[in-house]
Amino acid sequence: MESTQVLLRPLISEKSTGLKELGNQVAFYVHTAANKIDVQRAVEDVFNVKVTAVNIVNYRPRTRKKFGRAVGKMSGYKKAYVSLAAGEKIDFFEGV
Protein backbone atom coordinates (compact mmCIF):
# COMPACT_ATOMS: atom_id res chain seq x y z
CA MET A 1 0.00 0.00 0.00
CA GLU A 2 1.38 3.42 -0.95
CA SER A 3 1.94 6.23 1.54
CA THR A 4 -0.72 8.41 -0.05
CA GLN A 5 -3.33 5.68 0.32
CA VAL A 6 -2.64 4.97 4.00
CA LEU A 7 -3.30 8.45 5.41
CA LEU A 8 -6.85 9.54 4.58
CA ARG A 9 -7.09 12.86 6.44
CA PRO A 10 -5.92 14.48 9.67
CA LEU A 11 -8.12 14.22 12.73
CA ILE A 12 -8.74 17.71 14.08
CA SER A 13 -10.62 17.71 17.36
CA GLU A 14 -10.24 19.11 20.85
CA LYS A 15 -8.56 15.92 22.06
CA SER A 16 -6.08 15.71 19.18
CA THR A 17 -5.17 19.39 19.54
CA GLY A 18 -4.43 18.83 23.23
CA LEU A 19 -2.29 15.80 22.44
CA LYS A 20 -0.28 17.87 19.97
CA GLU A 21 0.53 20.45 22.62
CA LEU A 22 1.17 18.10 25.55
CA GLY A 23 2.63 14.91 24.14
CA ASN A 24 3.92 15.80 20.66
CA GLN A 25 1.33 13.50 19.05
CA VAL A 26 -0.81 13.89 15.93
CA ALA A 27 -3.88 11.93 14.86
CA PHE A 28 -5.02 10.71 11.45
CA TYR A 29 -7.87 8.77 9.94
CA VAL A 30 -6.17 5.85 8.19
CA HIS A 31 -7.15 3.13 5.73
CA THR A 32 -8.88 0.19 7.41
CA ALA A 33 -6.33 -2.29 6.04
CA ALA A 34 -3.30 -0.31 7.30
CA ASN A 35 -1.24 -1.53 10.23
CA LYS A 36 1.19 0.29 12.54
CA ILE A 37 4.18 -0.24 10.28
CA ASP A 38 2.31 1.11 7.23
CA VAL A 39 1.22 4.20 9.18
CA GLN A 40 4.74 4.84 10.51
CA ARG A 41 6.29 4.60 7.04
CA ALA A 42 3.60 6.81 5.50
CA VAL A 43 4.02 9.60 8.08
CA GLU A 44 7.81 9.48 7.81
CA ASP A 45 7.68 9.59 3.99
CA VAL A 46 5.05 12.30 3.60
CA PHE A 47 6.10 14.70 6.39
CA ASN A 48 9.86 13.89 6.73
CA VAL A 49 9.73 13.41 10.52
CA LYS A 50 10.89 10.67 12.91
CA VAL A 51 8.08 8.58 14.44
CA THR A 52 8.63 6.91 17.82
CA ALA A 53 5.29 5.13 18.34
CA VAL A 54 1.95 4.47 16.65
CA ASN A 55 -1.30 3.57 18.41
CA ILE A 56 -4.29 2.46 16.35
CA VAL A 57 -7.96 2.55 17.35
CA ASN A 58 -10.44 0.56 15.27
CA TYR A 59 -14.11 1.57 15.32
CA ARG A 60 -16.61 -1.01 14.10
CA PRO A 61 -19.63 -0.14 11.95
CA ARG A 62 -22.85 0.50 13.84
CA THR A 63 -26.55 0.63 13.08
CA ARG A 64 -28.33 3.91 13.79
CA LYS A 65 -31.65 3.43 15.55
CA LYS A 66 -34.61 5.70 16.07
CA PHE A 67 -37.60 4.59 18.14
CA GLY A 68 -36.25 1.02 18.16
CA ARG A 69 -36.03 0.74 14.37
CA ALA A 70 -32.90 0.70 12.24
CA VAL A 71 -32.77 3.86 10.12
CA GLY A 72 -29.22 3.81 8.78
CA LYS A 73 -25.64 2.75 9.22
CA MET A 74 -22.54 4.49 10.53
CA SER A 75 -19.50 3.18 8.72
CA GLY A 76 -16.51 1.87 10.62
CA TYR A 77 -13.16 3.63 10.54
CA LYS A 78 -9.66 3.46 11.92
CA LYS A 79 -7.71 6.21 13.73
CA ALA A 80 -3.98 6.37 14.34
CA TYR A 81 -2.27 8.38 17.07
CA VAL A 82 1.33 9.00 16.01
CA SER A 83 4.01 10.01 18.54
CA LEU A 84 6.80 12.12 17.08
CA ALA A 85 10.40 12.25 18.27
CA ALA A 86 11.51 15.12 20.49
CA GLY A 87 12.01 18.30 18.49
CA GLU A 88 9.99 17.04 15.51
CA LYS A 89 6.75 18.68 14.41
CA ILE A 90 4.40 18.64 11.47
CA ASP A 91 3.80 22.13 10.08
CA PHE A 92 0.49 20.99 8.61
CA PHE A 93 -1.08 21.19 12.07
CA GLU A 94 0.31 24.60 13.02
CA GLY A 95 -2.38 27.26 13.33
CA VAL A 96 -5.19 24.75 13.86
C-alpha positions in Angstrom: 0.0 0.0 0.0 1.4 3.4 -0.9 1.9 6.2 1.5 -0.7 8.4 -0.1 -3.3 5.7 0.3 -2.6 5.0 4.0 -3.3 8.4 5.4 -6.9 9.5 4.6 -7.1 12.9 6.4 -5.9 14.5 9.7 -8.1 14.2 12.7 -8.7 17.7 14.1 -10.6 17.7 17.4 -10.2 19.1 20.9 -8.6 15.9 22.1 -6.1 15.7 19.2 -5.2 19.4 19.5 -4.4 18.8 23.2 -2.3 15.8 22.4 -0.3 17.9 20.0 0.5 20.5 22.6 1.2 18.1 25.5 2.6 14.9 24.1 3.9 15.8 20.7 1.3 13.5 19.0 -0.8 13.9 15.9 -3.9 11.9 14.9 -5.0 10.7 11.5 -7.9 8.8 9.9 -6.2 5.9 8.2 -7.1 3.1 5.7 -8.9 0.2 7.4 -6.3 -2.3 6.0 -3.3 -0.3 7.3 -1.2 -1.5 10.2 1.2 0.3 12.5 4.2 -0.2 10.3 2.3 1.1 7.2 1.2 4.2 9.2 4.7 4.8 10.5 6.3 4.6 7.0 3.6 6.8 5.5 4.0 9.6 8.1 7.8 9.5 7.8 7.7 9.6 4.0 5.0 12.3 3.6 6.1 14.7 6.4 9.9 13.9 6.7 9.7 13.4 10.5 10.9 10.7 12.9 8.1 8.6 14.4 8.6 6.9 17.8 5.3 5.1 18.3 2.0 4.5 16.6 -1.3 3.6 18.4 -4.3 2.5 16.3 -8.0 2.6 17.4 -10.4 0.6 15.3 -14.1 1.6 15.3 -16.6 -1.0 14.1 -19.6 -0.1 11.9 -22.8 0.5 13.8 -26.6 0.6 13.1 -28.3 3.9 13.8 -31.6 3.4 15.5 -34.6 5.7 16.1 -37.6 4.6 18.1 -36.3 1.0 18.2 -36.0 0.7 14.4 -32.9 0.7 12.2 -32.8 3.9 10.1 -29.2 3.8 8.8 -25.6 2.8 9.2 -22.5 4.5 10.5 -19.5 3.2 8.7 -16.5 1.9 10.6 -13.2 3.6 10.5 -9.7 3.5 11.9 -7.7 6.2 13.7 -4.0 6.4 14.3 -2.3 8.4 17.1 1.3 9.0 16.0 4.0 10.0 18.5 6.8 12.1 17.1 10.4 12.3 18.3 11.5 15.1 20.5 12.0 18.3 18.5 10.0 17.0 15.5 6.8 18.7 14.4 4.4 18.6 11.5 3.8 22.1 10.1 0.5 21.0 8.6 -1.1 21.2 12.1 0.3 24.6 13.0 -2.4 27.3 13.3 -5.2 24.7 13.9 
